[in-house]
Amino acid sequence: MIEKIKNTDRSVLAVMCVGLAIIFFLAFNALINTAFTSSRLDLTQDKLFTLSDGTKKLLSTIDEPIDVRLYYSRRFNEIGPDIARHATRVTELLGEYERLSNGMIRFEVFDPEPFSPEEDLAVSDGLQGLPFDQSGELVYFGVAGTNSTDDTDSIGYLSPERGPFLEYDLTRLVHNLANPDKARITILSDLPLQGTKFDNYKEWLIVEGMKQFFDVQFIDREDKKIPEKTEVLVIAAVHTLNPSLTYAIDQFVMKGGRILAFVDPFAESMALAGPQAGQLPPPGVGIGAMTPLLKSWGVEMPAGKFVANSDDAVRVGFPDPESGQQVAVDYVSWLTLVGDRFSKNDTVSGQLQRIVVSSAGAFLPTKESSIKFEPLIYTSKNSNLMDAFEIAQQPNPITLMKKFQSEDKSYPIAVRISGNIKSLYPDGPPKEVTKLDKDTTSVDVSHLSETKVPLNAILVGDADFLADRNWARVQEIAGQRLTMPQANNADFAINALDNLRGSQALVGLRGRGLSVRPFEIIKEMRQIADDKFRAREQELLNSISKIEKNIDELKREEQNTGVILTSAQQNEIDNFRVKMLDSRRDLRQVQRSLRNDVETLENRIRVVNIWAVPVVIAFIAILLAFVRRARRARFYRTALH
C-alpha cells in the first residue's frame, strides 16, 4: 500500500490531500456544532457578546413560565443586511435566554404579514408598525412577553441603533414579567425630575428608567413622614428640610432603610431650568440641609467646593476675551470619567465604562467616623477643590483653567458607606416633632438611638448626574421616543437602587458597549498636539487680527479725510497684507501640524489592517517551505548514506 502511494503521481496526491482536508474541515465543524452548542468564546475587550451575571442569575431563578414572542416581518430583509443581522442576533440571544432559563422562557417567532392573525396579535401586544412603502403596508420588529398571571410587557421596536443595549432591553422585559411586584422607591428632590409646565411635564429619562423596575413615588420637602413600605429613599439636591422630615430620614436609616443620595455643591440643572424649578440657593448652601445627616453618617462634603480635574475635563469651545476667536479649552468642572476611575470590587461600579458629571462635590470621612468608606467613582490625582462661585454666574473655562492647580490628590465623587452608626438625635425626638405628634409616647417608644440594621447607603456628589443632557441622546422614530445612552449614569443609578434594596438580579445590567467609543491613543495624541501648537495658533490669530485692524484704520482715515494715501502709507498697507498672508500661511501650517500625528497613526493602522494578515501568511508559508526543504534534504542524505 505504501509503495503504491509512493508511486502515485504527486499532482494526484495533492488533489487527494486537498479533498481530504475539505472533508475533515466540514466534519470537524459538524462535530463542533453538535457537541458544543452551548459553548461560547467572546474575544471582544468589553465582552459584548457575553451575558452579564445579572442576566444569568435572573434567568436561573425564574419560577414561572414566561412566553416571549418575537415579531419580525420578513420584508425587513429587503431593506438591507444590517437589520437582518440585527434580527439574527435578537433571535440567537432569545434562544440563549430560553436555554439558560431551563425552559421557563418559551420563545416563539412570528412573521406578522398584513391582515394576518399574527399582525392582530402584534398590535394587541402593543407593537408599533412602521410604514414600509407608499402603499401603507406596515412591518413589525419588536418583542412582547406574558407571564402566568397575564402581566404583559413589550418593546415596540427593536431599533438596530440600540443594538449595543439589546441585552439590557431584553433582560429588563424578562425581569418585569418575572417580578411583577416592584420594590417601592421614594424620591425626595428639588430638581424638576417630573418636568415643568415649559416642557409639558415630561419626566426625566432617569425617572422613566426607575419606573420600569420599581414602584416610584415622590414626596415633597414639606412632608413630615416617609411612606410605609419604602425600601430605598432617593434624596436628590434637597435644599431645605423641615425638622420632622429630617427626623423621619434619620429614623428610616436607624431601622434599616437604605439611602441613595445625590448631594451637589452647585446643581447646574436647577440653574438651567430657570425660575420654574424653584429658587436656586447660592453655591454651597444647597448641601446645608443634608450636612447634619451626612455628619451623623460619618461623612462630609466641603461646602461650596467642586472637584476640578484637568485629566478628565470636557473640551469645550469658548470665545477668547483677547482675540474674540473661538478656542478649544478644557472645562475643568465638567468631567468625563472612564477606565480606572471606577472601583472594580463593587458590583455597582465594577462594569462602568463612562460617567459624566458636572461641578461634582467630593465626599470625605469625618475624623471621628467609624463607618466603612468605599469610593466607587473617583478622579485622577490631577485634581483640586475650587470655589463653586467661579461657575455660578458666568463661568469662564479659560479663567478656570488658569486658576487650576493640581493638589496631586484623588477625590471620591461617589461612595458607599456602611456600618453601625448613632442617631442624629441621641436624646430622643426633637421638640418640633413631639409638639406636632399628639401621641408623644408612641414616638418615644419607636425612637432608635442607634442602627438596628447596619447602615448601607450610596452617596453621589453630583445631582446633575441624573440630568438627560449628561448621559443620553433622544431620537423620535415612528412616534417613539428612543433613548441612546452616551454614558453609564443611568446604569449606575439603577444598579445602585437594586443593590441597595437587596436584589442582585439587575446589578450586572448595563449598556453592552457604548455607541460612542473614543480611540484613546488618538485622543491622547490630539491632546498633546493641541497643547503643543495651540499657543502658536493663538499668537498667529492675534497677529492677523492686529494687521487687519491696522489696514482698516488706514482705509478709514482715507475715507474720512478724503486725502489720498501717500506712497509710503500704501507701501505700509502692502507690507501689512504681505505679513497677513505670511501669518495665514503659518497658521495653516500650524493647523496641519495639529492633525499630522493623528493622520500618520491612522495611515499606519490602515497599512497594518490591509497588509498584516497577508504578510503573516506569506511568512508562515516561506517558513514551512524552508522546513519542508530541509526535511527533504535530510531524507536524501540519509538515503545516500
Secondary structure as the mmCIF struct_conf table of DSSP 4:
data_model
#
loop_
_struct_conf.conf_type_id
_struct_conf.id
_struct_conf.beg_label_comp_id
_struct_conf.beg_label_asym_id
_struct_conf.beg_label_seq_id
_struct_conf.end_label_comp_id
_struct_conf.end_label_asym_id
_struct_conf.end_label_seq_id
HELX_RH_AL_P HELX_RH_AL_P1 ILE A 2 ASN A 7
BEND BEND1 THR A 8 THR A 8
HELX_RH_AL_P HELX_RH_AL_P2 ARG A 10 ALA A 35
TURN_TY1_P TURN_TY1_P1 THR A 37 SER A 38
BEND BEND2 THR A 44 THR A 44
TURN_TY1_P TURN_TY1_P2 GLN A 45 ASP A 46
TURN_TY1_P TURN_TY1_P3 LEU A 48 PHE A 49
BEND BEND3 THR A 50 THR A 50
HELX_RH_AL_P HELX_RH_AL_P3 ASP A 53 SER A 60
TURN_TY1_P TURN_TY1_P4 THR A 61 THR A 61
BEND BEND4 GLU A 64 GLU A 64
STRN STRN1 ILE A 66 TYR A 72
HELX_RH_3T_P HELX_RH_3T_P1 ARG A 74 GLU A 78
TURN_TY1_P TURN_TY1_P5 ILE A 79 ILE A 79
HELX_RH_AL_P HELX_RH_AL_P4 PRO A 81 LEU A 100
TURN_TY1_P TURN_TY1_P6 SER A 101 GLY A 103
BEND BEND5 MET A 104 MET A 104
STRN STRN2 ILE A 105 PHE A 110
TURN_TY1_P TURN_TY1_P7 PRO A 114 PHE A 115
BEND BEND6 SER A 116 SER A 116
HELX_RH_AL_P HELX_RH_AL_P5 PRO A 117 SER A 124
TURN_TY1_P TURN_TY1_P8 ASP A 125 GLY A 126
HELX_LH_PP_P HELX_LH_PP_P1 LEU A 127 GLY A 129
STRN STRN3 LEU A 130 PRO A 131
BEND BEND7 ASP A 133 ASP A 133
TURN_TY1_P TURN_TY1_P9 GLN A 134 SER A 135
STRN STRN4 LEU A 138 VAL A 139
STRN STRN5 PHE A 141 ASN A 147
TURN_TY1_P TURN_TY1_P10 SER A 148 THR A 149
STRN STRN6 THR A 152 ILE A 155
BEND BEND8 GLY A 156 GLY A 156
HELX_RH_3T_P HELX_RH_3T_P2 PRO A 160 PHE A 165
HELX_RH_AL_P HELX_RH_AL_P6 LEU A 166 ALA A 178
BEND BEND9 ASP A 181 ASP A 181
HELX_LH_PP_P HELX_LH_PP_P2 LYS A 182 LYS A 182
STRN STRN7 ALA A 183 SER A 189
BEND BEND10 ASP A 190 LEU A 191
TURN_TY1_P TURN_TY1_P11 LEU A 193 GLN A 194
HELX_RH_3T_P HELX_RH_3T_P3 LYS A 197 ASP A 199
TURN_TY1_P TURN_TY1_P12 ASN A 200 TYR A 201
HELX_LH_PP_P HELX_LH_PP_P3 LYS A 202 TRP A 204
HELX_RH_AL_P HELX_RH_AL_P7 LEU A 205 PHE A 213
STRN STRN8 PHE A 214 ILE A 219
TURN_TY1_P TURN_TY1_P13 ARG A 221 GLU A 222
BEND BEND11 LYS A 225 LYS A 225
HELX_LH_PP_P HELX_LH_PP_P4 ILE A 226 PRO A 227
TURN_TY1_P TURN_TY1_P14 GLU A 228 LYS A 229
STRN STRN9 VAL A 232 ALA A 236
BEND BEND12 ALA A 237 ALA A 237
HELX_RH_AL_P HELX_RH_AL_P8 PRO A 243 MET A 254
TURN_TY1_P TURN_TY1_P15 LYS A 255 GLY A 256
STRN STRN10 ARG A 258 PHE A 262
BEND BEND13 PRO A 265 PHE A 266
HELX_RH_AL_P HELX_RH_AL_P9 GLU A 268 ALA A 273
HELX_RH_3T_P HELX_RH_3T_P4 GLY A 274 ALA A 277
HELX_LH_PP_P HELX_LH_PP_P5 GLN A 279 PRO A 282
TURN_TY1_P TURN_TY1_P16 PRO A 283 GLY A 284
HELX_RH_3T_P HELX_RH_3T_P5 VAL A 285 ILE A 287
TURN_TY1_P TURN_TY1_P17 GLY A 288 MET A 290
HELX_RH_AL_P HELX_RH_AL_P10 THR A 291 SER A 296
TURN_TY1_P TURN_TY1_P18 TRP A 297 GLY A 298
STRN STRN11 VAL A 299 GLU A 300
TURN_TY1_P TURN_TY1_P19 ALA A 303 GLY A 304
STRN STRN12 LYS A 305 ASN A 309
BEND BEND14 SER A 310 ASP A 312
STRN STRN13 ALA A 313 PRO A 319
TURN_TY1_P TURN_TY1_P20 PRO A 321 SER A 323
STRN STRN14 GLN A 326 VAL A 338
HELX_RH_3T_P HELX_RH_3T_P6 GLY A 339 ARG A 341
STRN STRN15 PHE A 342 PHE A 342
BEND BEND15 LYS A 344 ASP A 346
TURN_TY1_P TURN_TY1_P21 THR A 347 GLN A 351
STRN STRN16 ARG A 354 SER A 358
BEND BEND16 SER A 359 SER A 359
STRN STRN17 LEU A 364 PRO A 365
TURN_TY1_P TURN_TY1_P22 LYS A 367 GLU A 368
BEND BEND17 ILE A 371 ILE A 371
STRN STRN18 LYS A 372 TYR A 378
BEND BEND18 LYS A 381 ASN A 382
STRN STRN19 SER A 383 ASP A 387
HELX_RH_3T_P HELX_RH_3T_P7 ALA A 388 ILE A 391
TURN_TY1_P TURN_TY1_P23 ALA A 392 ALA A 392
BEND BEND19 GLN A 393 GLN A 394
HELX_RH_AL_P HELX_RH_AL_P11 PRO A 397 LYS A 403
BEND BEND20 ASP A 408 ASP A 408
STRN STRN20 PRO A 412 GLY A 419
STRN STRN21 LYS A 422 LYS A 422
BEND BEND21 LEU A 424 LEU A 424
TURN_TY1_P TURN_TY1_P24 PRO A 426 ASP A 427
BEND BEND22 GLY A 428 PRO A 429
HELX_RH_AL_P HELX_RH_AL_P12 LYS A 431 LEU A 436
BEND BEND23 LYS A 438 LYS A 438
HELX_RH_AL_P HELX_RH_AL_P13 THR A 440 SER A 446
BEND BEND24 SER A 449 SER A 449
STRN STRN22 GLU A 450 GLU A 450
BEND BEND25 LYS A 452 VAL A 453
STRN STRN23 LEU A 455 VAL A 460
BEND BEND26 GLY A 461 GLY A 461
BEND BEND27 ALA A 463 ALA A 463
HELX_RH_3T_P HELX_RH_3T_P8 ASP A 464 LEU A 466
HELX_RH_AL_P HELX_RH_AL_P14 ASP A 468 TRP A 471
STRN STRN24 ALA A 472 ILE A 477
TURN_TY1_P TURN_TY1_P25 ALA A 478 GLY A 479
STRN STRN25 GLN A 480 PRO A 485
BEND BEND28 GLN A 486 ASN A 488
HELX_RH_AL_P HELX_RH_AL_P15 ASN A 489 LEU A 500
TURN_TY1_P TURN_TY1_P26 ARG A 501 GLY A 502
TURN_TY1_P TURN_TY1_P27 ALA A 505 GLY A 508
BEND BEND29 ARG A 512 GLY A 513
BEND BEND30 SER A 515 SER A 515
HELX_RH_AL_P HELX_RH_AL_P16 GLU A 520 THR A 561
HELX_LH_PP_P HELX_LH_PP_P6 VAL A 563 THR A 566
HELX_RH_AL_P HELX_RH_AL_P17 SER A 567 LEU A 640
#
